[in-house]
Amino acid sequence: MPRKTKDAPGRVTPKGGPVRKTGSGTASAQTSASSGRYTPPIPREYRTSARWYPLLIIGFFAVGVLWIILNYMGVFGTPSNWYLLGGLALIVCGFIAATRWR
């Protein structure tokens, strides 16, 4: 049984980014200028939500709860699980929106 040897230890691709194929089929190590540069995150004091965003969150919660209550009061006709799922989906949308509020 032949012994396996490692041909070239270390880096497989050239330093500076992935190898791209050009139209003629030859490999090129050129990458875009922005691929190797660090972009710092936006500071916290500049990341804010719009003033209407908390109203949207409260609206999702309120409409979802109201939808479920009206379903069981018979406003939509015979109570259905689909109305229940619709109300729960609105409440989940409120939770998702709340986690993205800054």
N, C-alpha and C positions, 0 to 999 in steps of 0.2 A: 504494500500500500504506500503510495507516494506521500511524502510529507508536505503539508501546505506551508508556504512561507508568505510573509507579508511583503508586498512589493515596495510600497512607499508609505511609511508611517506619517501621520500628521494630516495637514490640510489637504483636502481633495480638490476643492475649487480654488482658483486664484484669489488672493486677498483683494477685497474691493467689491465683491458682489458676485452674483451668479453669472455663469457663462451663458451668453445669449447666442442663438443661431441667427446668422444673417441670411439674406435672400439667396446667396450663392451656396449656402450649406456649410460655410466655414465658421468656426467658433470665434467669438469676439468677447473679450473681457471688459468691454466698455459698458458702463452703467449710467443711469441718469445722475445728474449732479446732486440731486436731493437725496439719493438713497443712502449715502454715507454720512449725512449730516444729522446732528442731534437737534430736534425741535423741542424746546422745553414746554412743559404743560402751561396752560393759561392760569395765571394766579387766581386764588380764590376770590379776591375782592372784585374781579372782573366777571366772574361767572354768577349771574343772577337770572332768576326766572322772571317772566313777565308778571305784571301786577294782577292780571286776570287769571293766572294759573291756579292760585288757591281756590278761586271760585269754581273753576272747572273740576277740581278734585271733589269739592263739597257737592257740586252738582251731580257728579257720577254716583257718589254715595247716596244722596237724597233720592235721585230718580230710581236707583236700583232698589232701595228699601221700599219706596212708594209703589213701584211696579209689583213687588212681591206681595205687599199688603193688599193692593187693589185686586190682585189675582185671587187671593183667598176670600175677599169680600164678594166676589162674583161679578165684578164690574165688566170683565172681559168675557163673560159667559161662564161656562163650566170651567172650574179651576183646572189648569193644565200644567204638567211638568215643564212644558216648553216656556211658559211665562216665568216659571220659577228659575229656569236656567238663564233666561234673558236677564232677569234681575240680578242673579248672581254674577253674570258676566259683566254687567255694569259696575257692580261693586268691586270686582277684580280689576277692572279698568281704573277705578279710583285708587286702588292700592298701587298699581303700577305707576300711575301718574304721581302719586305721593312719593314714591321712591326716587323719582327724577326731579323733584322740586329742590331748588337751591336757594 
